[in-house]
Amino acid sequence: MVQCEMCGTEVSSPSRVKIEGAELDVCDECTDFGTELKTEDSSSSTSTKYSTSSSGSGSSSSKSSSSSSSSGGSGRRRDMFDEMDEIAQDFDDQIRSARESKGLSQKELAQQLNEKASLIRKLEQGNSLPSDDVRGKLEKALGIDLSAGGSSDDEEWSGGSSDGSYTLGDVVQRKD
């Protein structure tokens, strides 16, 4: 018996899966988190297990995994986090202020969205994150955008400190 390298459960026959660039032996429940790798034989997979260079058997297993994924020929495996939008840090304040500016109570907004008033209350308190469905309804009904703007904060920052000294962050140039 072998342990699943993700959750730790005992597994008699683990599946070889690539998750975030790492090849792991996982149980059947954890295979959904990555792309299952097809290996021709176990001797070739063990010889390239820790290899960082691309060898013949390593590239053949990556070809079979990329053909089974939906990304096509992009070369990078897509996972569930690629399709997810990040939500803004202040989503609760945005929802509350937009609702108040429209003159709606939490109960009225909930009825308009066909949701429960307790959900609107939890969202405005920041105790719950909106699902994609509820998020879409809120954005449409209130005319707001709850997605996080990523790189604009990096460009606005000028750096430096008030005493004239520099830090490593002031000197380093990012290559994004």
TAHUJO-V16513 format. One record per residue. N is the residue number from 0. PHI is phi as a letter, one per 40 degrees, with the letter a starting at -180 (none if undefined). PSI is psi in whole degrees, -180 to 180 (* if undefined). Layout:
n,phi,psi
N,PHI,PSI
N,PHI,PSI
//
This chain:
n,phi,psi
0,none,136
1,b,150
2,c,144
3,c,132
4,c,-4
5,b,-57
6,b,-17
7,g,3
8,c,152
9,c,129
10,b,135
11,c,-38
12,b,92
13,c,156
14,c,143
15,c,120
16,b,144
17,b,118
18,b,118
19,f,38
20,g,-7
21,b,139
22,c,122
23,b,150
24,c,114
25,b,165
26,c,175
27,c,-35
28,c,-33
29,c,-6
30,c,-20
31,c,-18
32,c,-8
33,a,-163
34,b,125
35,c,134
36,c,137
37,b,125
38,b,142
39,c,-51
40,a,158
41,c,-26
42,c,-36
43,c,-31
44,c,-32
45,c,-29
46,c,-26
47,b,15
48,d,-43
49,b,14
50,c,136
51,c,-14
52,c,158
53,c,115
54,b,180
55,c,-47
56,c,-31
57,c,-39
58,c,-30
59,c,-34
60,c,-31
61,c,-29
62,c,-42
63,c,-32
64,c,-34
65,c,-28
66,c,-27
67,c,-15
68,c,166
69,c,2
70,c,-14
71,g,-131
72,b,28
73,c,-20
74,g,-19
75,b,130
76,c,135
77,c,141
78,b,-177
79,c,-21
80,c,-19
81,c,-33
82,c,-9
83,c,135
84,c,144
85,c,144
86,c,148
87,c,148
88,c,-37
89,b,36
90,d,-34
91,c,-43
92,c,-38
93,c,-44
94,c,-47
95,c,-48
96,c,-38
97,c,-39
98,c,-45
99,c,-36
100,c,-27
101,c,-4
102,g,28
103,b,145
104,c,169
105,c,-38
106,c,-42
107,c,-41
108,c,-41
109,c,-42
110,c,-39
111,c,-35
112,c,-5
113,g,43
114,b,175
115,c,147
116,c,-31
117,c,-32
118,c,-44
119,c,-41
120,c,-45
121,c,-39
122,c,-43
123,c,-25
124,c,-11
125,g,15
126,c,-12
127,a,146
128,c,141
129,c,141
130,c,168
131,c,-38
132,c,-49
133,c,-38
134,c,-43
135,c,-42
136,c,-44
137,c,-45
138,c,-40
139,c,-45
140,c,-37
141,c,-9
142,g,40
143,b,166
144,b,116
145,c,6
146,c,149
147,c,133
148,c,116
149,c,-63
150,c,-6
151,c,-31
152,c,-34
153,c,-35
154,c,-28
155,c,-26
156,c,130
157,c,-25
158,g,-172
159,g,163
160,b,170
161,c,-23
162,c,3
163,g,-3
164,c,158
165,b,154
166,b,172
167,c,-36
168,c,-25
169,c,-25
170,c,-37
171,c,137
172,b,124
173,c,145
174,b,63
175,c,*
//
